[in-house]
Amino acid sequence: MTQQERDANNGKMDSSNPSSISISTRMSAPSIMTSERDLKVQGRGLALVGVSIEQDAAYWEWHIETLIDDKDEDEDDFDAFTSLKFGVATKKNAKFYKAVESNEDGNNAEVEDGTALMKTISGLQDGDTIGVAVQQSDLPMVQFFLNGEPLNDLAINRFRGTVFPSVFLQDGFAVKGVFEEEIFREISPHLRFGPLIVARGII
């Protein structure tokens, strides 16, 4: 398909420029720090990629780059690492994070932290690879993989609406989002699961 043909389509897609994928500072928690150059993210809270999942099946990876060095210094902080989560999230904004911050004392049970479509993956080590596969046709599902091994018990069945790749971090971690097939460490679960395609808005 030529560029002109792509531009003629209403839902324009451009998979030739993965560098246009980045962590969205507008949709992520203010305590998140990012590097646009290599999609490295660290800090505390929810981070969303600024590209929605429009294709029927997509696969991407998160590479664990850094863990806290001395786990004995503060065992409580290390225990908090079990809340590191991966998956997808719906669109977020500053108003959402203000509501979350104001609810940190737990007074309003109706305020959620944005991780309803995410799962905790415990026992992570520096160098681990988290794979996430999302399918939207037939039975919408989010699947998870640790170093290529499926985590079937964590699969999320059925979700609605527009979603974005996301990660929920705790202090002490740095992860790198990988959306280029050439540098995936693992193989996607099926040929239909391709790398995330950037949707280009109609001009």
N, C-alpha and C positions, 0 to 999 in steps of 0.2 A: 504494500500500500504506500503510495506516495504521500508527501507532506500535504499536498493540495487535497488529496482524498481524505486525509485525517482531519484537516481543517473543515471539510464539508460535513463532518459528522457532528451531531448535536453534543454527544458525550465525548468530546475530544479526549484522547488518551495519548500520553507521551511516555513510553518506557525507555526512551533513548537517553534520558537525562536524569539518572538517579541522584545526581548531585543536588537537584532541586528539592530533595527530601531532607527535612530538618526537624528538629524539635521545636514545637511552637511555644514561644515564650508567652504569647497571649492566652493560650489554653492550659498552660502548665502552672503548677504552684509557684509562688514568688520565691520560695526557698530552694528552687531547683537551679542548678548551674549547668550550662550547656556549652559545647564547642561545636559550632556549625561546620567546622572543617572536617571532623571525623565522627559526628553524631555521638560524641561522648557526653554522658549525662551523669551528674552526681548531685549530692545534696539530700534533701528530705522532702518527701511528698510525691504527688502525682505528676508525671510528665507525659505529654501527648505529642505524637508525631503530627505534623501539620498537613498530613495527606489522608483523606478519608479512603476507606476500602470500598471501591466501586466494582471491582471485578468479582466474578463468581467464586474464585478460589485463589488465595494468596498465602505466601509463606515468607517469613523473615526470621532473623535471629537477634538475640541479645548476647553479647559476649561479656562475661564477668571479668573485669580487669583488676579490681582492687578490693581487698578485704582489710578490715582493721588488723594491724600487725600484732598487737598484744591483747589477746582475749582475756587475760587474767586481770587487766587493769580495772575493768568495770564489767563484771559479768552480766549486770542488768542490761547494759547497752548491747552486749553481744546477743542476749536473748531476744532483743528487739529486732534483730536481723531476720528472724523467722517471718516477719511481716512483709518481706520483699515480695512483690507481686508482679505478674506479667499477664498480658491479655489485650483487651481492647476497652475503650471507654467512649461514651458519648461526648459531644462537644461541651467544653467547659469555658467559663469566663471568670473575670475578677470577682463578680458578685457571688459566684459559687464558692470561691476560696475564702471570701470574707465570712460567709455563712458557716463554713467548716471551722474557721479559726474561732469564731464566736461560740462555737459549740464544743470546744475542746474540753470543757468541764462536764460534758455529757448531759446537759439539762434537756436537750431536745433530741429524742430518739429518732425523729423523722428525718433528721439531717444525715445523709450518707456521705461517705468519703470518696465516692466516684469509682470504687473498685468492684462494683457488682458483677462485672463481666471479666474479672481478673481472678487469678488463683495464686496462692502462696506456693512457692517451690522451696522446700527446706533442704538443709544440708549442702548448700552451695559452697563451692571452693573456687579460689582464684583460677581463672582459665576455663571454667565451665561454659558450655554453650546452651542457651535456652532457645529452642525453636518454637515458633508459634505458627499454626496453620489455621486459616479461617475459610470456611466455605459458606456461601450464602444461598446457593440454589438448592432445591430439594429440602434437605433438613439443615437449617443454619446451625453451625457448630464451630466452636473454638477448641482446637486440640493443642496439647503441649508436649514438648520433647526435651529431655535432658541428655545432652551429649549424644543425640541421635536415637535414644531409647524412648519409646512412647510412654507417656504418663496417662494411661487410659482412665484412671480413676478421677483425674482432674478435668476431664473434658466438660465443656459447657454446651449444653444443648438448647437450641432455640433462643434467639434474641431478635430484637426488632430495631429498626432505625439506622441512621448513619453512625458508623463507629470509626475510631481511629486507633492505630497501634499505640500501646501505652505501657508504662512501667511505673511501679510505685516503689520508691526508694527510701532507705533509712541511711542516716549518716554512717560513713565507713565504707560505703560501696561506690564504685564507679562502674558503669556499664556502657557498652558501645553498641548502638543499633546498627545492624548490618542489613542492607536492603538490595545489595548487588549480588546477583547469582554467582558471579565469578569469584567472590570471596566468601561465600557460604562455607562453613566448616563441615556441615552435614548435608545430606541429600533430603530434599523435600519428600513428604510421605507419598506423593503421587505426582505424575507428570502434569496433572491439571493444576497443581499448586505452583503458580509462577511467582516471581518477585513482584512486589507492590508496584502498581502502575500509577503514575501521577496523572490525575484527572485535570485537564486544562479547561478552564471556564470558557464559556461561549463569549466571543468578542462581539 
